[in-house]
Amino acid sequence: MLYKTIGVSGPRISAIGVGTGGLVGVDTPDYGRDEGALASLALSFERGVTFVDTAEVYGAGHSEEVVGRAIAGRDVVVASKVSPENLTPERMRVSLDNSLRRLGRERIELYQVHWSNPSIPIAETMGALDDLAAEGKIGDVGVCNFSLRELEEARTSLRHARLATMQAEYNLFDRSVEQDVLPYCQTRGITFLAYSPLDQGHICGSSARRDMLAEIAGRYQCSVGALALAWLIRRPPVVVIPRAGRAEHAGQNAQAGSLVLSDADATEIDRLTGAASAIIPVNSVRAAPAGGGGKVYRSLEEAKANIHHMTPSPSELARQMLDGEFLKPVRVRRADNPDEGYEYDLVEGRIRYWAWVIAFEGKRDIPVLIRER
Ligand SMILES: NC(=O)c1ccc[n+]([C@@H]2O[C@H](COP(=O)([O-])OP(=O)(O)OC[C@H]3O[C@@H](n4cnc5c(N)ncnc54)[C@H](OP(=O)(O)O)[C@@H]3O)[C@@H](O)[C@H]2O)c1
């Protein structure tokens, strides 16, 4: 297993971690999945994984409870996250105490801001994290889903603690962080935690590309998923946090930490992967495709009213966009039924899509990544 240091001086962790978002429920606990999740986590730890990522919001706290059971008596580094609505000093203290209780620990080694909250200054949040680090209740500080400007502000606001990690999406389909965030992290000693590293099970976009990767994987006697993870962790700052409900997947993912890809194969994977990007009219996208599920905004009015109480809201993100903040492209797929007037269905980025429409009053084309079949 390959091991890396968190930040410049944090604990050593396995380059293959485990993610637990959605493992035992999304917005509410799904107790029926506990036993499978515990078996999968145990197998990961037995195969050399020493890093687990959770959050106060996952399964409404239940993910932390299950992680607490899984790590009891084990030498595993835990990362958790505080939600954007809890970023004031008072609320963060309550959140942290609840997370510590659920995890059964006295300290969280890596405490991360899950999303920024435009109505709470970053310096105030970093001050609160500094205090908690000084008290020894948390170790290193991390952030997730921050723009480059926010990242720089977070890094330079901390006095006591160090900004040790940045967490964002990175996989063989969406490689946009390679342009700016990854180089930023590399030069400043920040570990990059790649979430959705298997593109939520799609792994690399199309089935044709997957077949080509399978051929390479055959040479290493590993699965395509393991090959993808092994390729991602070749970059020095990158640690991946795949989620595996099935123990079989957990075993494959742990194996990725010991695979050494040849330069020729790594170059071939580089050539085969990455999404097709485009800039398309906003009204060619169906924002709420049938069967999409989850909390979607069906109209501009619903998005402006933020009927799902998301933080940041579409209007708050729109203000950031107007200030020139980088927000990654939304993800679309060719519409199942283009006769209905939409060429594309939105598959990811419901808040960013409406933020773009609000910011530019529906008049500016939107950058997208196009998912192939
Ligand atoms: N900070 C953030 O805002 C944020 C956002 C998203 C995610 N995350 C974190 O990142 C973690 C991982 O991301 P994710 O859950 O979105 O997606 P992911 O890890 O890319 O994909 C998970 C899916 O891939 C499948 N899978 C796992 N290993 C596999 C393998 N070797 N081969 C084929 N399929 C495999 C899983 O199936 P089974 O479950 O059936 O095994 C599951 O359906 C989350 O759990 C969470 O901790 C953080």
The ligand as a MOL file (V3000), in Angstrom:
LIG
                    3D

  0  0  0     0  0            999 V3000
M  V30 BEGIN CTAB
M  V30 COUNTS 48 52 0 0 0
M  V30 BEGIN ATOM
M  V30 1 N -16.9720 16.6880 -0.0960 0
M  V30 2 C -17.9810 16.4900 -0.9160 0
M  V30 3 O -18.7390 17.4260 -1.2430 0
M  V30 4 C -18.2150 15.1130 -1.4550 0
M  V30 5 C -19.1010 14.9160 -2.5290 0
M  V30 6 C -19.2730 13.6220 -3.0150 0
M  V30 7 C -18.5910 12.5570 -2.4260 0
M  V30 8 N -17.7500 12.7790 -1.3590 0 CHG=1
M  V30 9 C -17.0080 11.6580 -0.7000 0
M  V30 10 O -16.4120 10.8320 -1.6750 0
M  V30 11 C -16.8400 9.4920 -1.5000 0
M  V30 12 C -16.8680 8.7420 -2.7930 0
M  V30 13 O -17.6290 9.3850 -3.7810 0
M  V30 14 P -18.9820 8.7760 -4.3500 0
M  V30 15 O -19.5910 7.9100 -3.3370 0
M  V30 16 O -19.7560 9.9350 -4.8690 0 CHG=-1
M  V30 17 O -18.5570 7.9600 -5.6540 0
M  V30 18 P -17.4530 6.8790 -6.0470 0
M  V30 19 O -16.6390 6.4630 -4.9130 0
M  V30 20 O -16.8010 7.4140 -7.2730 0
M  V30 21 O -18.3830 5.6650 -6.5370 0
M  V30 22 C -19.1220 4.8690 -5.6640 0
M  V30 23 C -19.8320 3.7990 -6.5160 0
M  V30 24 O -18.8390 3.0160 -7.1880 0
M  V30 25 C -19.0310 1.6400 -6.9040 0
M  V30 26 N -17.6930 1.0320 -6.7660 0
M  V30 27 C -16.8620 1.0670 -5.6980 0
M  V30 28 N -15.7220 0.4170 -5.9660 0
M  V30 29 C -15.8290 -0.0640 -7.2180 0
M  V30 30 C -14.9810 -0.8110 -8.0640 0
M  V30 31 N -13.7630 -1.2120 -7.6670 0
M  V30 32 N -15.4190 -1.1150 -9.3150 0
M  V30 33 C -16.6380 -0.7210 -9.7460 0
M  V30 34 N -17.4780 0.0230 -8.9860 0
M  V30 35 C -17.0830 0.3400 -7.7410 0
M  V30 36 C -19.8210 1.5870 -5.6170 0
M  V30 37 O -20.6050 0.4110 -5.6030 0
M  V30 38 P -20.9530 -0.4050 -4.2490 0
M  V30 39 O -21.3590 0.6220 -3.2290 0
M  V30 40 O -22.0510 -1.3110 -4.6870 0
M  V30 41 O -19.7320 -1.1670 -3.8180 0
M  V30 42 C -20.6720 2.8440 -5.7160 0
M  V30 43 O -21.8340 2.5840 -6.4940 0
M  V30 44 C -18.1950 9.6320 -0.8230 0
M  V30 45 O -18.5910 8.4340 -0.2100 0
M  V30 46 C -17.9180 10.7680 0.1380 0
M  V30 47 O -17.2450 10.2820 1.2750 0
M  V30 48 C -17.5440 14.0290 -0.8930 0
M  V30 END ATOM
M  V30 BEGIN BOND
M  V30 1 1 1 2
M  V30 2 2 2 3
M  V30 3 1 2 4
M  V30 4 1 4 5
M  V30 5 2 4 48
M  V30 6 2 5 6
M  V30 7 1 6 7
M  V30 8 2 7 8
M  V30 9 1 8 9
M  V30 10 1 8 48
M  V30 11 1 9 10
M  V30 12 1 9 46
M  V30 13 1 10 11
M  V30 14 1 11 12
M  V30 15 1 11 44
M  V30 16 1 12 13
M  V30 17 1 13 14
M  V30 18 2 14 15
M  V30 19 1 14 16
M  V30 20 1 14 17
M  V30 21 1 17 18
M  V30 22 2 18 19
M  V30 23 1 18 20
M  V30 24 1 18 21
M  V30 25 1 21 22
M  V30 26 1 22 23
M  V30 27 1 23 24
M  V30 28 1 23 42
M  V30 29 1 24 25
M  V30 30 1 25 26
M  V30 31 1 25 36
M  V30 32 1 26 27
M  V30 33 1 26 35
M  V30 34 2 27 28
M  V30 35 1 28 29
M  V30 36 1 29 30
M  V30 37 2 29 35
M  V30 38 1 30 31
M  V30 39 2 30 32
M  V30 40 1 32 33
M  V30 41 2 33 34
M  V30 42 1 34 35
M  V30 43 1 36 37
M  V30 44 1 36 42
M  V30 45 1 37 38
M  V30 46 2 38 39
M  V30 47 1 38 40
M  V30 48 1 38 41
M  V30 49 1 42 43
M  V30 50 1 44 45
M  V30 51 1 44 46
M  V30 52 1 46 47
M  V30 END BOND
M  V30 END CTAB
M  END
